Amino acid sequence: MRFLHRHIENNVIFWQPRKWTVVECYDQESSVAKHREHPEYKTFAGALVALLENGQASLDVHQFQEL
């Protein structure tokens, strides 16, 4: 998994440090289920929820599939 860090630049009009995006890309649909079963994913998910302002209630998940 790769994490992209957004650097705050002078031309940024608005910045919310508690809103960010994790992007994951998979070649096969079956890879998603396998990824979610991995112990590191569960550790990351727990740490992510702890960082959110209102816990899991703050989580806003969107899934997009390429055409």
mmCIF file of the N, C-alpha and C atoms, coordinates in Angstrom:
data_MODEL
# 
_entry.id   MODEL 
# 
loop_
_atom_site.group_PDB 
_atom_site.id 
_atom_site.type_symbol 
_atom_site.label_atom_id 
_atom_site.label_alt_id 
_atom_site.label_comp_id 
_atom_site.label_asym_id 
_atom_site.label_entity_id 
_atom_site.label_seq_id 
_atom_site.pdbx_PDB_ins_code 
_atom_site.Cartn_x 
_atom_site.Cartn_y 
_atom_site.Cartn_z 
_atom_site.occupancy 
_atom_site.B_iso_or_equiv 
_atom_site.pdbx_formal_charge 
_atom_site.auth_seq_id 
_atom_site.auth_comp_id 
_atom_site.auth_asym_id 
_atom_site.auth_atom_id 
_atom_site.pdbx_PDB_model_num 
ATOM 1   N N  . MET A 1 1  ? 0.846   -1.163  0.000   1.00 0.00 ? 1  MET A N  1 
ATOM 2   C CA . MET A 1 1  ? 0.000   0.000   0.000   1.00 0.00 ? 1  MET A CA 1 
ATOM 3   C C  . MET A 1 1  ? 0.898   1.234   0.000   1.00 0.00 ? 1  MET A C  1 
ATOM 4   N N  . ARG A 1 2  ? 0.572   2.194   -0.823  1.00 0.00 ? 2  ARG A N  1 
ATOM 5   C CA . ARG A 1 2  ? 1.330   3.443   -0.879  1.00 0.00 ? 2  ARG A CA 1 
ATOM 6   C C  . ARG A 1 2  ? 0.491   4.570   -0.313  1.00 0.00 ? 2  ARG A C  1 
ATOM 7   N N  . PHE A 1 3  ? 1.132   5.444   0.400   1.00 0.00 ? 3  PHE A N  1 
ATOM 8   C CA . PHE A 1 3  ? 0.449   6.606   0.954   1.00 0.00 ? 3  PHE A CA 1 
ATOM 9   C C  . PHE A 1 3  ? 0.971   7.854   0.262   1.00 0.00 ? 3  PHE A C  1 
ATOM 10  N N  . LEU A 1 4  ? 0.067   8.694   -0.190  1.00 0.00 ? 4  LEU A N  1 
ATOM 11  C CA . LEU A 1 4  ? 0.444   9.947   -0.828  1.00 0.00 ? 4  LEU A CA 1 
ATOM 12  C C  . LEU A 1 4  ? 0.253   11.069  0.170   1.00 0.00 ? 4  LEU A C  1 
ATOM 13  N N  . HIS A 1 5  ? 1.273   11.874  0.331   1.00 0.00 ? 5  HIS A N  1 
ATOM 14  C CA . HIS A 1 5  ? 1.212   12.980  1.282   1.00 0.00 ? 5  HIS A CA 1 
ATOM 15  C C  . HIS A 1 5  ? 1.011   14.270  0.511   1.00 0.00 ? 5  HIS A C  1 
ATOM 16  N N  . ARG A 1 6  ? 0.029   15.043  0.872   1.00 0.00 ? 6  ARG A N  1 
ATOM 17  C CA . ARG A 1 6  ? -0.255  16.330  0.223   1.00 0.00 ? 6  ARG A CA 1 
ATOM 18  C C  . ARG A 1 6  ? 0.482   17.419  0.970   1.00 0.00 ? 6  ARG A C  1 
ATOM 19  N N  . HIS A 1 7  ? 1.399   18.072  0.287   1.00 0.00 ? 7  HIS A N  1 
ATOM 20  C CA . HIS A 1 7  ? 2.165   19.160  0.881   1.00 0.00 ? 7  HIS A CA 1 
ATOM 21  C C  . HIS A 1 7  ? 1.338   20.439  0.803   1.00 0.00 ? 7  HIS A C  1 
ATOM 22  N N  . ILE A 1 8  ? 1.245   21.175  1.891   1.00 0.00 ? 8  ILE A N  1 
ATOM 23  C CA . ILE A 1 8  ? 0.517   22.442  1.893   1.00 0.00 ? 8  ILE A CA 1 
ATOM 24  C C  . ILE A 1 8  ? 1.392   23.493  1.225   1.00 0.00 ? 8  ILE A C  1 
ATOM 25  N N  . GLU A 1 9  ? 0.878   24.078  0.155   1.00 0.00 ? 9  GLU A N  1 
ATOM 26  C CA . GLU A 1 9  ? 1.619   25.075  -0.606  1.00 0.00 ? 9  GLU A CA 1 
ATOM 27  C C  . GLU A 1 9  ? 0.970   26.440  -0.449  1.00 0.00 ? 9  GLU A C  1 
ATOM 28  N N  . ASN A 1 10 ? 1.671   27.463  -0.897  1.00 0.00 ? 10 ASN A N  1 
ATOM 29  C CA . ASN A 1 10 ? 1.166   28.831  -0.778  1.00 0.00 ? 10 ASN A CA 1 
ATOM 30  C C  . ASN A 1 10 ? -0.148  29.048  -1.518  1.00 0.00 ? 10 ASN A C  1 
ATOM 31  N N  . ASN A 1 11 ? -0.376  28.333  -2.617  1.00 0.00 ? 11 ASN A N  1 
ATOM 32  C CA . ASN A 1 11 ? -1.587  28.549  -3.409  1.00 0.00 ? 11 ASN A CA 1 
ATOM 33  C C  . ASN A 1 11 ? -2.787  27.735  -2.934  1.00 0.00 ? 11 ASN A C  1 
ATOM 34  N N  . VAL A 1 12 ? -2.670  27.016  -1.831  1.00 0.00 ? 12 VAL A N  1 
ATOM 35  C CA . VAL A 1 12 ? -3.796  26.254  -1.288  1.00 0.00 ? 12 VAL A CA 1 
ATOM 36  C C  . VAL A 1 12 ? -4.752  27.223  -0.596  1.00 0.00 ? 12 VAL A C  1 
ATOM 37  N N  . ILE A 1 13 ? -6.005  27.229  -1.047  1.00 0.00 ? 13 ILE A N  1 
ATOM 38  C CA . ILE A 1 13 ? -6.998  28.149  -0.503  1.00 0.00 ? 13 ILE A CA 1 
ATOM 39  C C  . ILE A 1 13 ? -7.549  27.653  0.824   1.00 0.00 ? 13 ILE A C  1 
ATOM 40  N N  . PHE A 1 14 ? -7.763  26.363  0.940   1.00 0.00 ? 14 PHE A N  1 
ATOM 41  C CA . PHE A 1 14 ? -8.410  25.804  2.122   1.00 0.00 ? 14 PHE A CA 1 
ATOM 42  C C  . PHE A 1 14 ? -7.773  24.460  2.438   1.00 0.00 ? 14 PHE A C  1 
ATOM 43  N N  . TRP A 1 15 ? -7.544  24.185  3.701   1.00 0.00 ? 15 TRP A N  1 
ATOM 44  C CA . TRP A 1 15 ? -6.918  22.929  4.100   1.00 0.00 ? 15 TRP A CA 1 
ATOM 45  C C  . TRP A 1 15 ? -7.578  22.417  5.360   1.00 0.00 ? 15 TRP A C  1 
ATOM 46  N N  . GLN A 1 16 ? -8.029  21.176  5.346   1.00 0.00 ? 16 GLN A N  1 
ATOM 47  C CA . GLN A 1 16 ? -8.588  20.535  6.528   1.00 0.00 ? 16 GLN A CA 1 
ATOM 48  C C  . GLN A 1 16 ? -7.693  19.349  6.875   1.00 0.00 ? 16 GLN A C  1 
ATOM 49  N N  . PRO A 1 17 ? -6.880  19.465  7.917   1.00 0.00 ? 17 PRO A N  1 
ATOM 50  C CA . PRO A 1 17 ? -5.931  18.398  8.227   1.00 0.00 ? 17 PRO A CA 1 
ATOM 51  C C  . PRO A 1 17 ? -6.582  17.086  8.641   1.00 0.00 ? 17 PRO A C  1 
ATOM 52  N N  . ARG A 1 18 ? -7.857  17.093  9.006   1.00 0.00 ? 18 ARG A N  1 
ATOM 53  C CA . ARG A 1 18 ? -8.516  15.860  9.429   1.00 0.00 ? 18 ARG A CA 1 
ATOM 54  C C  . ARG A 1 18 ? -9.324  15.230  8.302   1.00 0.00 ? 18 ARG A C  1 
ATOM 55  N N  . LYS A 1 19 ? -9.203  15.769  7.090   1.00 0.00 ? 19 LYS A N  1 
ATOM 56  C CA . LYS A 1 19 ? -9.860  15.167  5.925   1.00 0.00 ? 19 LYS A CA 1 
ATOM 57  C C  . LYS A 1 19 ? -8.777  14.774  4.935   1.00 0.00 ? 19 LYS A C  1 
ATOM 58  N N  . TRP A 1 20 ? -8.720  13.515  4.627   1.00 0.00 ? 20 TRP A N  1 
ATOM 59  C CA . TRP A 1 20 ? -7.720  13.024  3.706   1.00 0.00 ? 20 TRP A CA 1 
ATOM 60  C C  . TRP A 1 20 ? -8.245  11.772  3.026   1.00 0.00 ? 20 TRP A C  1 
ATOM 61  N N  . THR A 1 21 ? -7.502  11.258  2.068   1.00 0.00 ? 21 THR A N  1 
ATOM 62  C CA . THR A 1 21 ? -7.964  10.158  1.239   1.00 0.00 ? 21 THR A CA 1 
ATOM 63  C C  . THR A 1 21 ? -6.925  9.041   1.181   1.00 0.00 ? 21 THR A C  1 
ATOM 64  N N  . VAL A 1 22 ? -7.405  7.829   1.267   1.00 0.00 ? 22 VAL A N  1 
ATOM 65  C CA . VAL A 1 22 ? -6.575  6.651   1.038   1.00 0.00 ? 22 VAL A CA 1 
ATOM 66  C C  . VAL A 1 22 ? -7.053  6.049   -0.279  1.00 0.00 ? 22 VAL A C  1 
ATOM 67  N N  . VAL A 1 23 ? -6.140  5.842   -1.206  1.00 0.00 ? 23 VAL A N  1 
ATOM 68  C CA . VAL A 1 23 ? -6.486  5.274   -2.508  1.00 0.00 ? 23 VAL A CA 1 
ATOM 69  C C  . VAL A 1 23 ? -5.794  3.925   -2.641  1.00 0.00 ? 23 VAL A C  1 
ATOM 70  N N  . GLU A 1 24 ? -6.585  2.912   -2.926  1.00 0.00 ? 24 GLU A N  1 
ATOM 71  C CA . GLU A 1 24 ? -6.053  1.566   -3.144  1.00 0.00 ? 24 GLU A CA 1 
ATOM 72  C C  . GLU A 1 24 ? -6.555  1.078   -4.498  1.00 0.00 ? 24 GLU A C  1 
ATOM 73  N N  . CYS A 1 25 ? -5.681  0.471   -5.271  1.00 0.00 ? 25 CYS A N  1 
ATOM 74  C CA . CYS A 1 25 ? -6.040  -0.054  -6.591  1.00 0.00 ? 25 CYS A CA 1 
ATOM 75  C C  . CYS A 1 25 ? -5.720  -1.543  -6.640  1.00 0.00 ? 25 CYS A C  1 
ATOM 76  N N  . TYR A 1 26 ? -6.645  -2.315  -7.189  1.00 0.00 ? 26 TYR A N  1 
ATOM 77  C CA . TYR A 1 26 ? -6.474  -3.761  -7.281  1.00 0.00 ? 26 TYR A CA 1 
ATOM 78  C C  . TYR A 1 26 ? -6.743  -4.214  -8.707  1.00 0.00 ? 26 TYR A C  1 
ATOM 79  N N  . ASP A 1 27 ? -5.991  -5.221  -9.149  1.00 0.00 ? 27 ASP A N  1 
ATOM 80  C CA . ASP A 1 27 ? -6.174  -5.766  -10.488 1.00 0.00 ? 27 ASP A CA 1 
ATOM 81  C C  . ASP A 1 27 ? -7.390  -6.684  -10.569 1.00 0.00 ? 27 ASP A C  1 
ATOM 82  N N  . GLN A 1 28 ? -7.726  -7.331  -9.446  1.00 0.00 ? 28 GLN A N  1 
ATOM 83  C CA . GLN A 1 28 ? -8.828  -8.288  -9.440  1.00 0.00 ? 28 GLN A CA 1 
ATOM 84  C C  . GLN A 1 28 ? -9.754  -8.018  -8.260  1.00 0.00 ? 28 GLN A C  1 
ATOM 85  N N  . GLU A 1 29 ? -11.030 -8.244  -8.464  1.00 0.00 ? 29 GLU A N  1 
ATOM 86  C CA . GLU A 1 29 ? -12.031 -8.049  -7.408  1.00 0.00 ? 29 GLU A CA 1 
ATOM 87  C C  . GLU A 1 29 ? -11.726 -8.927  -6.192  1.00 0.00 ? 29 GLU A C  1 
ATOM 88  N N  . SER A 1 30 ? -11.241 -10.133 -6.428  1.00 0.00 ? 30 SER A N  1 
ATOM 89  C CA . SER A 1 30 ? -10.954 -11.057 -5.323  1.00 0.00 ? 30 SER A CA 1 
ATOM 90  C C  . SER A 1 30 ? -9.820  -10.554 -4.425  1.00 0.00 ? 30 SER A C  1 
ATOM 91  N N  . SER A 1 31 ? -8.996  -9.667  -4.931  1.00 0.00 ? 31 SER A N  1 
ATOM 92  C CA . SER A 1 31 ? -7.882  -9.135  -4.142  1.00 0.00 ? 31 SER A CA 1 
ATOM 93  C C  . SER A 1 31 ? -8.364  -8.260  -2.992  1.00 0.00 ? 31 SER A C  1 
ATOM 94  N N  . VAL A 1 32 ? -9.527  -7.634  -3.148  1.00 0.00 ? 32 VAL A N  1 
ATOM 95  C CA . VAL A 1 32 ? -10.063 -6.756  -2.104  1.00 0.00 ? 32 VAL A CA 1 
ATOM 96  C C  . VAL A 1 32 ? -10.365 -7.567  -0.848  1.00 0.00 ? 32 VAL A C  1 
ATOM 97  N N  . ALA A 1 33 ? -11.069 -8.679  -0.992  1.00 0.00 ? 33 ALA A N  1 
ATOM 98  C CA . ALA A 1 33 ? -11.409 -9.522  0.160   1.00 0.00 ? 33 ALA A CA 1 
ATOM 99  C C  . ALA A 1 33 ? -10.142 -10.071 0.813   1.00 0.00 ? 33 ALA A C  1 
ATOM 100 N N  . LYS A 1 34 ? -9.183  -10.483 0.007   1.00 0.00 ? 34 LYS A N  1 
ATOM 101 C CA . LYS A 1 34 ? -7.926  -11.006 0.539   1.00 0.00 ? 34 LYS A CA 1 
ATOM 102 C C  . LYS A 1 34 ? -7.186  -9.915  1.311   1.00 0.00 ? 34 LYS A C  1 
ATOM 103 N N  . HIS A 1 35 ? -7.200  -8.700  0.796   1.00 0.00 ? 35 HIS A N  1 
ATOM 104 C CA . HIS A 1 35 ? -6.543  -7.567  1.454   1.00 0.00 ? 35 HIS A CA 1 
ATOM 105 C C  . HIS A 1 35 ? -7.170  -7.291  2.820   1.00 0.00 ? 35 HIS A C  1 
ATOM 106 N N  . ARG A 1 36 ? -8.489  -7.328  2.894   1.00 0.00 ? 36 ARG A N  1 
ATOM 107 C CA . ARG A 1 36 ? -9.194  -7.032  4.150   1.00 0.00 ? 36 ARG A CA 1 
ATOM 108 C C  . ARG A 1 36 ? -8.966  -8.097  5.216   1.00 0.00 ? 36 ARG A C  1 
ATOM 109 N N  . GLU A 1 37 ? -8.584  -9.284  4.826   1.00 0.00 ? 37 GLU A N  1 
ATOM 110 C CA . GLU A 1 37 ? -8.305  -10.359 5.787   1.00 0.00 ? 37 GLU A CA 1 
ATOM 111 C C  . GLU A 1 37 ? -6.883  -10.276 6.347   1.00 0.00 ? 37 GLU A C  1 
ATOM 112 N N  . HIS A 1 38 ? -6.038  -9.484  5.740   1.00 0.00 ? 38 HIS A N  1 
ATOM 113 C CA . HIS A 1 38 ? -4.633  -9.378  6.158   1.00 0.00 ? 38 HIS A CA 1 
ATOM 114 C C  . HIS A 1 38 ? -4.543  -8.691  7.521   1.00 0.00 ? 38 HIS A C  1 
ATOM 115 N N  . PRO A 1 39 ? -3.720  -9.196  8.441   1.00 0.00 ? 39 PRO A N  1 
ATOM 116 C CA . PRO A 1 39 ? -3.604  -8.608  9.787   1.00 0.00 ? 39 PRO A CA 1 
ATOM 117 C C  . PRO A 1 39 ? -3.200  -7.127  9.778   1.00 0.00 ? 39 PRO A C  1 
ATOM 118 N N  . GLU A 1 40 ? -2.361  -6.720  8.829   1.00 0.00 ? 40 GLU A N  1 
ATOM 119 C CA . GLU A 1 40 ? -1.953  -5.312  8.773   1.00 0.00 ? 40 GLU A CA 1 
ATOM 120 C C  . GLU A 1 40 ? -3.119  -4.400  8.410   1.00 0.00 ? 40 GLU A C  1 
ATOM 121 N N  . TYR A 1 41 ? -4.042  -4.895  7.584   1.00 0.00 ? 41 TYR A N  1 
ATOM 122 C CA . TYR A 1 41 ? -5.221  -4.100  7.236   1.00 0.00 ? 41 TYR A CA 1 
ATOM 123 C C  . TYR A 1 41 ? -6.057  -3.840  8.486   1.00 0.00 ? 41 TYR A C  1 
ATOM 124 N N  . LYS A 1 42 ? -6.249  -4.866  9.288   1.00 0.00 ? 42 LYS A N  1 
ATOM 125 C CA . LYS A 1 42 ? -7.048  -4.714  10.508  1.00 0.00 ? 42 LYS A CA 1 
ATOM 126 C C  . LYS A 1 42 ? -6.378  -3.747  11.479  1.00 0.00 ? 42 LYS A C  1 
ATOM 127 N N  . THR A 1 43 ? -5.056  -3.783  11.566  1.00 0.00 ? 43 THR A N  1 
ATOM 128 C CA . THR A 1 43 ? -4.320  -2.844  12.417  1.00 0.00 ? 43 THR A CA 1 
ATOM 129 C C  . THR A 1 43 ? -4.485  -1.427  11.899  1.00 0.00 ? 43 THR A C  1 
ATOM 130 N N  . PHE A 1 44 ? -4.353  -1.256  10.576  1.00 0.00 ? 44 PHE A N  1 
ATOM 131 C CA . PHE A 1 44 ? -4.511  0.063   9.963   1.00 0.00 ? 44 PHE A CA 1 
ATOM 132 C C  . PHE A 1 44 ? -5.924  0.592   10.177  1.00 0.00 ? 44 PHE A C  1 
ATOM 133 N N  . ALA A 1 45 ? -6.924  -0.266  9.967   1.00 0.00 ? 45 ALA A N  1 
ATOM 134 C CA . ALA A 1 45 ? -8.315  0.158   10.128  1.00 0.00 ? 45 ALA A CA 1 
ATOM 135 C C  . ALA A 1 45 ? -8.579  0.629   11.557  1.00 0.00 ? 45 ALA A C  1 
ATOM 136 N N  . GLY A 1 46 ? -8.053  -0.078  12.539  1.00 0.00 ? 46 GLY A N  1 
ATOM 137 C CA . GLY A 1 46 ? -8.222  0.330   13.935  1.00 0.00 ? 46 GLY A CA 1 
ATOM 138 C C  . GLY A 1 46 ? -7.545  1.650   14.227  1.00 0.00 ? 46 GLY A C  1 
ATOM 139 N N  . ALA A 1 47 ? -6.345  1.846   13.684  1.00 0.00 ? 47 ALA A N  1 
ATOM 140 C CA . ALA A 1 47 ? -5.623  3.108   13.887  1.00 0.00 ? 47 ALA A CA 1 
ATOM 141 C C  . ALA A 1 47 ? -6.328  4.252   13.175  1.00 0.00 ? 47 ALA A C  1 
ATOM 142 N N  . LEU A 1 48 ? -6.883  3.987   12.007  1.00 0.00 ? 48 LEU A N  1 
ATOM 143 C CA . LEU A 1 48 ? -7.592  5.013   11.244  1.00 0.00 ? 48 LEU A CA 1 
ATOM 144 C C  . LEU A 1 48 ? -8.805  5.517   12.012  1.00 0.00 ? 48 LEU A C  1 
ATOM 145 N N  . VAL A 1 49 ? -9.603  4.619   12.529  1.00 0.00 ? 49 VAL A N  1 
ATOM 146 C CA . VAL A 1 49 ? -10.803 5.004   13.277  1.00 0.00 ? 49 VAL A CA 1 
ATOM 147 C C  . VAL A 1 49 ? -10.423 5.839   14.500  1.00 0.00 ? 49 VAL A C  1 
ATOM 148 N N  . ALA A 1 50 ? -9.317  5.508   15.139  1.00 0.00 ? 50 ALA A N  1 
ATOM 149 C CA . ALA A 1 50 ? -8.865  6.272   16.309  1.00 0.00 ? 50 ALA A CA 1 
ATOM 150 C C  . ALA A 1 50 ? -8.482  7.703   15.940  1.00 0.00 ? 50 ALA A C  1 
ATOM 151 N N  . LEU A 1 51 ? -8.049  7.925   14.705  1.00 0.00 ? 51 LEU A N  1 
ATOM 152 C CA . LEU A 1 51 ? -7.654  9.266   14.263  1.00 0.00 ? 51 LEU A CA 1 
ATOM 153 C C  . LEU A 1 51 ? -8.840  10.150  13.887  1.00 0.00 ? 51 LEU A C  1 
ATOM 154 N N  . LEU A 1 52 ? -9.954  9.534   13.580  1.00 0.00 ? 52 LEU A N  1 
ATOM 155 C CA . LEU A 1 52 ? -11.115 10.304  13.132  1.00 0.00 ? 52 LEU A CA 1 
ATOM 156 C C  . LEU A 1 52 ? -11.762 11.052  14.287  1.00 0.00 ? 52 LEU A C  1 
ATOM 157 N N  . GLU A 1 53 ? -12.241 12.254  13.995  1.00 0.00 ? 53 GLU A N  1 
ATOM 158 C CA . GLU A 1 53 ? -12.794 13.127  15.027  1.00 0.00 ? 53 GLU A CA 1 
ATOM 159 C C  . GLU A 1 53 ? -13.930 12.473  15.808  1.00 0.00 ? 53 GLU A C  1 
ATOM 160 N N  . ASN A 1 54 ? -14.846 11.820  15.121  1.00 0.00 ? 54 ASN A N  1 
ATOM 161 C CA . ASN A 1 54 ? -15.985 11.168  15.772  1.00 0.00 ? 54 ASN A CA 1 
ATOM 162 C C  . ASN A 1 54 ? -15.936 9.655   15.602  1.00 0.00 ? 54 ASN A C  1 
ATOM 163 N N  . GLY A 1 55 ? -14.745 9.106   15.547  1.00 0.00 ? 55 GLY A N  1 
ATOM 164 C CA . GLY A 1 55 ? -14.609 7.665   15.384  1.00 0.00 ? 55 GLY A CA 1 
ATOM 165 C C  . GLY A 1 55 ? -15.195 7.189   14.072  1.00 0.00 ? 55 GLY A C  1 
ATOM 166 N N  . GLN A 1 56 ? -15.760 6.024   14.075  1.00 0.00 ? 56 GLN A N  1 
ATOM 167 C CA . GLN A 1 56 ? -16.287 5.429   12.849  1.00 0.00 ? 56 GLN A CA 1 
ATOM 168 C C  . GLN A 1 56 ? -17.419 6.248   12.244  1.00 0.00 ? 56 GLN A C  1 
ATOM 169 N N  . ALA A 1 57 ? -18.130 7.037   13.041  1.00 0.00 ? 57 ALA A N  1 
ATOM 170 C CA . ALA A 1 57 ? -19.204 7.883   12.517  1.00 0.00 ? 57 ALA A CA 1 
ATOM 171 C C  . ALA A 1 57 ? -18.667 8.922   11.534  1.00 0.00 ? 57 ALA A C  1 
ATOM 172 N N  . SER A 1 58 ? -17.387 9.261   11.629  1.00 0.00 ? 58 SER A N  1 
ATOM 173 C CA . SER A 1 58 ? -16.770 10.236  10.726  1.00 0.00 ? 58 SER A CA 1 
ATOM 174 C C  . SER A 1 58 ? -16.327 9.615   9.405   1.00 0.00 ? 58 SER A C  1 
ATOM 175 N N  . LEU A 1 59 ? -16.298 8.308   9.340   1.00 0.00 ? 59 LEU A N  1 
ATOM 176 C CA . LEU A 1 59 ? -15.789 7.615   8.161   1.00 0.00 ? 59 LEU A CA 1 
ATOM 177 C C  . LEU A 1 59 ? -16.757 7.775   6.996   1.00 0.00 ? 59 LEU A C  1 
ATOM 178 N N  . ASP A 1 60 ? -16.245 8.204   5.860   1.00 0.00 ? 60 ASP A N  1 
ATOM 179 C CA . ASP A 1 60 ? -17.047 8.411   4.651   1.00 0.00 ? 60 ASP A CA 1 
ATOM 180 C C  . ASP A 1 60 ? -16.375 7.624   3.530   1.00 0.00 ? 60 ASP A C  1 
ATOM 181 N N  . VAL A 1 61 ? -16.889 6.445   3.226   1.00 0.00 ? 61 VAL A N  1 
ATOM 182 C CA . VAL A 1 61 ? -16.247 5.543   2.275   1.00 0.00 ? 61 VAL A CA 1 
ATOM 183 C C  . VAL A 1 61 ? -16.892 5.682   0.900   1.00 0.00 ? 61 VAL A C  1 
ATOM 184 N N  . HIS A 1 62 ? -16.050 5.805   -0.113  1.00 0.00 ? 62 HIS A N  1 
ATOM 185 C CA . HIS A 1 62 ? -16.499 5.841   -1.508  1.00 0.00 ? 62 HIS A CA 1 
ATOM 186 C C  . HIS A 1 62 ? -15.690 4.815   -2.274  1.00 0.00 ? 62 HIS A C  1 
ATOM 187 N N  . GLN A 1 63 ? -16.365 4.045   -3.104  1.00 0.00 ? 63 GLN A N  1 
ATOM 188 C CA . GLN A 1 63 ? -15.663 3.080   -3.943  1.00 0.00 ? 63 GLN A CA 1 
ATOM 189 C C  . GLN A 1 63 ? -15.965 3.399   -5.399  1.00 0.00 ? 63 GLN A C  1 
ATOM 190 N N  . PHE A 1 64 ? -14.923 3.426   -6.205  1.00 0.00 ? 64 PHE A N  1 
ATOM 191 C CA . PHE A 1 64 ? -15.060 3.672   -7.633  1.00 0.00 ? 64 PHE A CA 1 
ATOM 192 C C  . PHE A 1 64 ? -14.422 2.513   -8.371  1.00 0.00 ? 64 PHE A C  1 
ATOM 193 N N  . GLN A 1 65 ? -15.077 2.087   -9.432  1.00 0.00 ? 65 GLN A N  1 
ATOM 194 C CA . GLN A 1 65 ? -14.512 1.023   -10.249 1.00 0.00 ? 65 GLN A CA 1 
ATOM 195 C C  . GLN A 1 65 ? -14.197 1.600   -11.619 1.00 0.00 ? 65 GLN A C  1 
ATOM 196 N N  . GLU A 1 66 ? -12.996 1.306   -12.102 1.00 0.00 ? 66 GLU A N  1 
ATOM 197 C CA . GLU A 1 66 ? -12.610 1.778   -13.422 1.00 0.00 ? 66 GLU A CA 1 
ATOM 198 C C  . GLU A 1 66 ? -13.425 1.061   -14.481 1.00 0.00 ? 66 GLU A C  1 
ATOM 199 N N  . LEU A 1 67 ? -13.681 1.761   -15.545 1.00 0.00 ? 67 LEU A N  1 
ATOM 200 C CA . LEU A 1 67 ? -14.427 1.157   -16.655 1.00 0.00 ? 67 LEU A CA 1 
ATOM 201 C C  . LEU A 1 67 ? -13.503 0.422   -17.593 1.00 0.00 ? 67 LEU A C  1 
# 
